[in-house]
């Protein structure tokens, strides 16, 4: 690998790349790792624990044609995202978005209740509950209805209801069983939540309830057979939020409070991560809380764009580096986070629809990736800066050779695509890439 030249310009010039521990004696890109087996040069790279958007970050226009958020039911079937039309909005239509081609397809015949839960299992899409939409000061009733849609024929059929009505119900799918932890309900002219825990068996299409000590609406993560309930928001006579966390073992039916005391939060008020009502991504032993509500004493609170990592092995949280790991803004110029944002997962990627705040509509799809782009193990990926900052360095026979600026260098590891130490050597002087 040492000294391999990679052509970067039309004039036949090259960029020498050295993969070694010792500083090279020649000019070029020095990747300070002798285990690199291959080098790839790219101008679009997504590393581990980073986010990006499907849209143009400089644009405020919707990327999803004729679709409204954040009330949409949303789920993945293979590499295709189904974004269901809210059945209260006749002017919109359900969309299928192919994550590999970036192409949208309209499915005019399908609808779903606003704020319904959508899941894919065994060739069918299941829609659970929903309702709870506000029109001026009127709130609609929530629903317990369940529908299943054949993913091949896209025929929709109503099946056995849930045990109780709920919208935006936090949930986890374990085998063929869906576990629901609370959900929103309508309560006169204001919102409320239920603490009812429900089970729905997709194979038998039967519904039941189960009992837990925890209440309210937690952020849900799944590691093995254990469902983690991370942070909660609930409504009694007023909205309450706290950082009590529980784990529920589906194999034994035992629920355990995380932390050292039943009378105290896991963290002090000043240090605990307050990503309440956050969409989540479960990957390996980690559960990522993506945005949510970060502060405040009302239902709306302050929307957050920060990402918090929970390690199920150590049962500890890590506040990720705000300058590196914060979610890409879903609406340029805004500070909205992902409170109640529809979210679905494909492999290590969480897809978040819109900014999820109140009734503000924004159809950008934001992707948070736990592992990043996937290359062969020990591949170095040279991430170039945008084309606009390339500069001409040589003119030969009317042809221009471009000297790219290196933004960063990444390495494919077993844990994902991570930054590796590198420097640019020019005129014998090595300058680290930061």
N, C-alpha and C positions, 0 to 999 in steps of 0.2 A: 504493500500500500504506500510506502514512503515515496513521496515525490510524485505521486500520480497527477498527471495534468488533466484538467477538465475544460473543454472548449466552452467559452462563454460568449464569444463574439463571432460575427460573420467573417472577420478578417483572418481567422485561423489562430488568434492568440489564445492563450490558456491561463488557467489559474492553478498554480502548483499547490497541492495539498499534502501536508505531512502529518501522519498519524503516529506519534511517538511521544515518549516521556521527555526526552531531551530536546532543547531548542535546536531547530534546524539551522544549518549554515547558509541556506539560500532563502531568498524572499518567497513569500507565499502565505497560504493559510496554514497555521499550525494548530492541529487538534491534539490536545495534550492527553492522549489516550492511546496506548499501544495495542489495545484489544480490538480496535475497529477493523472490521472485515470488509466493509463496503462503504462507499460514500455516494450520497444522492444530493443533488442540488435542486432546490425548489423555491418558488416565490410565494407559496401558500402552505404554511405549516401550522398544525394545531398540536400543542404539547399536552402532557398530562395535566389534569386539573385546570383546564382553561376553558373559556367560553368564546363563542363567536355567533354571528347572526347569518341567517340565510339572505338577508337583504342588504342593500347599500346603506352603510352606516351614515352616509351624508344625506340620506333621504328620509322624509317623514311620511312617505306614502305607504299604503298597505301592500304587503307582498302576497296576500291571499285574496284572490278575486271573489267578491260577493260572499263574504263570510264574516260573521261578527264574533267578537270576543269581549270579555273573558268568560262568557256563560256557556261556551260550547263543550259538549262531551268530546273526548279526544282520546284516541288510542292507536296503537301500531299493530298492523298485520304484516308480518315479515318486514320488509323495508318501506312499506307504504303507511302513511299516516292518514287516518280518517278524522276529519274535522267536521263534526255534525252540525247541521243547521239547527239553531235554536227554534223550536216549533212555535215560538211567539213572534217570529220575525219572517213574515212571508216574502220579503224582498231579497232574502239571502238563500243560498243553497249549500248543501253539503259538498265538501271537497275531499278528494283524495290527492295526497301529495307524495310523490315518489322521491324519497330521500337520495336515491342514486342519480336520477336524471334531473331533478329539480322541476319536474313537470306537474302541474295541477290538472285534475280532471273533475268535472262537475258530476254529481250524482243527485239529480233533482228529486228522485222519488223518496230519498231517505231523510228522516228528521229525528230529533231526539229532544227530550225535555231539557230546558235550560238547567245547568248545573247538575246534570245527570253524571253518573260514573260509567265510563266505558271500559270494558275489558275484552281481551281476545283469548279464547280457549277452544281447542279442539275443532278449529275450522269455523267457529262462530264468534261474532261480536255480541257481547251482552251489555245491555243498558239498564242501569239500576237507578230508580227513584228520580230525583230532580225536582224541578219547580223552584219556588222562591225567587221570583223576579219582581222588581219594584217598578211600578208605574205611578209616578208622582208619590203619593203617600200610601198607596195600596200595595200590599204584598200578597202574592198568590200562594195558595196552599202547596205544601210539598207533597210528593207522591211516593207510593210504595211499589209502583208498577215496575215490572221487569219485562224486557223484550230481548229476543235473540235474533240476530241477522246472519244468514248464511253468507259467508265471505265470498263464495263463488257466485251464487245467484243473486245476492243482495236482496233476498226476500226477508221481510221482517215479520216476526210472529210474537204475540204476547204469551208469556208463560206465567208460572206461579209468582205471586207478589212477594216482596220482601216481608219480613216480620213486622216492620214498622217504616213509616215514611221518613225520608231523609234526603237532603241535597248536599252536594259537596262532601260526601261521606268519606273520611279517611279510611283506607282499606289496604289489604294485602291479599294476594292470591297465593295459596299454598296447595299445590297439586290441583285438585278440582274444587277446592273449598275457598270461598271468599270470606274473609273476616272484615267486618265493618266496625269502626270505632267512633260512634257518635255521628254527627252530621248537623247541618243547619235545618231549622224549622221556621215556620212563619208564626209570629206572635203579635197579633194586632198590627200596630203600625211600626214595629221595630223587629229587628232580627233576634233570634235565639238559637240555642244549640241543644241537642239532645245528647245524653250520655249513654243511651241504649247501645249495647254491643250485640251485633247480629252475625249470624252465619248463614251462608247460602251455598248449598251443594249443587254444582253445575251438572253433575252426572245425573242426579235424581230429581233436580229442579225442586228442591225442598228448602224451606226457610225455618230458622229457629233463632233463639237468642242465647247468650251466655253472660256470665257475671264476672265483672272485674272490680278491683278496688278503685282503679283509676276512673276518671270521668272526663267529660269534655271532648275536644277535638284535637288530638295530637298529630304531629308529623310522624308518618309511619315509615319504617325501614325494615327490610327483611334480610336476615343472615341465617342461612341454614333453615332450621325449623323454628327459629325464634323471631317473633315480631317485636320490634322496638318501638316504643311510644315516646318520642322525644319532644319535650315541651308541650304545653297544652294551652288552649284557650277555651273557656266555657262561659255560659250565661246562666246565672241563677236569678238574682234580682238586678244584677248589673254584670257587665263584662268583667271577667277575672282572667288574669294570665299568670302563669308561674313556670318554673323550670323543673318541676318534678318529672322524672323520667322513669318508665317502667319497661320491663321486658316480659313478654307473654310466650311461654313455651307451648307450642301447639301440640307437641307430642304428649306432654304430661298435663296440660291444662293449668299449669302453675304460673302465677304472675308474681314478679319480684320488683320491689322498688330499688332503683339504682341509687348509689350513694351510701353514706354511712349512717344517716339518721332519718327516721320517719317524721321528724318535726322540723326539718330544715331543708332548704333547697340544696342541690348538689354544688352550687356555686354562690358566692356572695353576690349581692345585687349589682355591684360595680363590675364584676368580671364575667358573669354568666352570659353565654350566648343567647340572645333573645330572638332568635329566628323562629318566631311563633307562626303557626299556620303556613309553614314553608313547604313547597313541593320538595320531593326527595329523589335521590338516585342511590340505589343500593348496588355496590360493586365489590366483590370480594368480602373482606371483613369491614369495609368502610361504608358508612351511610353519610351522604352529603345533604345538608339542609341548604336549599337554594333560595336565598332571599327570605321572604316572609315579612312579618311585622317586627320591628326592632325596638319600638318604644311606644309610650303613650298609654292612656287609661281608657280610651274609647275603643269601639269596635274597629275603627279604621286604623288607629295607631299611626306609626311612621313606617312606610314601606322601605324595605332593605334590599340592597343588591349584593350583600356580602354572602360568602359561602363558608359554612362551618362544616368541618369534617368530624364525624364520630367514629372512633375505632371500637368495634365490638369486642375485640380481643382484650383491650386494656380498659374499655368502658370509659374512655376519656375523650374530651372534645379538643379540637385545635382550631383556633381562629386563623384562617388562611391569610396570607399576605395581601393586603387590600390593593396594593399597586399591581399585583400579578394575577390574583385569582378572582377578583370581583367579577360578577356577571357583566357581560356586555350590556350596555343600556338598551332596553327594548324599545325605547322611544327617545331619539336623540335630543339632548337638552333637558330631559326630565330626570327626576330623582325617584321615580316609581320603581318598586321592586316587584316581587312575584307573589304577593298575597292573593291566595285563591287562584293562582294561575293554573289553567289546565296543563297537565304534564304527563308525558308518556316516555317509555324507555325502550331503546333498541341497543342491546349489548351494553357497552359502557357509556352510552350517550343518553342524556336526558334532553328531551325536546319540550320546551316551554312555549306556550302559545299566548301571545300578547303580554301586556304588563300586569294584567290581573287585578287592577285597582278599581274598585267600585264599578261604575258603568262606562269608564273611559275606554274607548275602542282602539285597539292597536293590534294589528294582525301579524306583526313580525314574529318569526319563529327563532328563538334563541336556543343554541345547543351548548350544553355543558358536557365536556368529555372527561371521564376519570382517567383513562389511559392514554388518550391522544391518538394521533394517526398511527397506523400499524405498518411497520416495516420488518424485515428480517432482523433477528437478534444481532446486536452489535453493529448495526448500520448507523453511520453518522449522517445526519441530515443537515445540510448547510442551508439555512434560511436566509434568502436574499431580501434586501430592502425593496421597496416599491420601485417600479421601472422609472418613475419620475426623478429619482435621485441617482440613477446611473450617470456616469460621465464619460465622454469620449476621451480616449487616451492616445489613439494612434490613427492616422489616416494613411491607408495604403491602396493605391490604384482605385481611389474612389470608394473604398470599402472602409467601414468603421468598426473598430474593435471596441467593445464595451468592457469597462472594468467595473464589475458589480461591487456594491457595498454589502458586506455580510452583516446581517442583523443579529444572528445568534447561530449557535451550532447545537443540535440536539443529538441524543444517542438513544437507540432503541434498547431498552432493558426489559427484564421480565415483568417489571412493575409499570412499564409504559414508556412514553417518549419524553425524556427529561433533558435539561440543559447540561452540556458538558463544557469544561473549560477549554477555551480556544483563544488564539491571538492572531493578529495579522503582522507578518514580518515584512518590513519594507526598508530598504537600504540598510539592512542588518539590525534594525531596531524592532523589537517585538512589542506590540501594543495590544493589551488584553481586550477582548470583546466583552463588554458589560451589558 
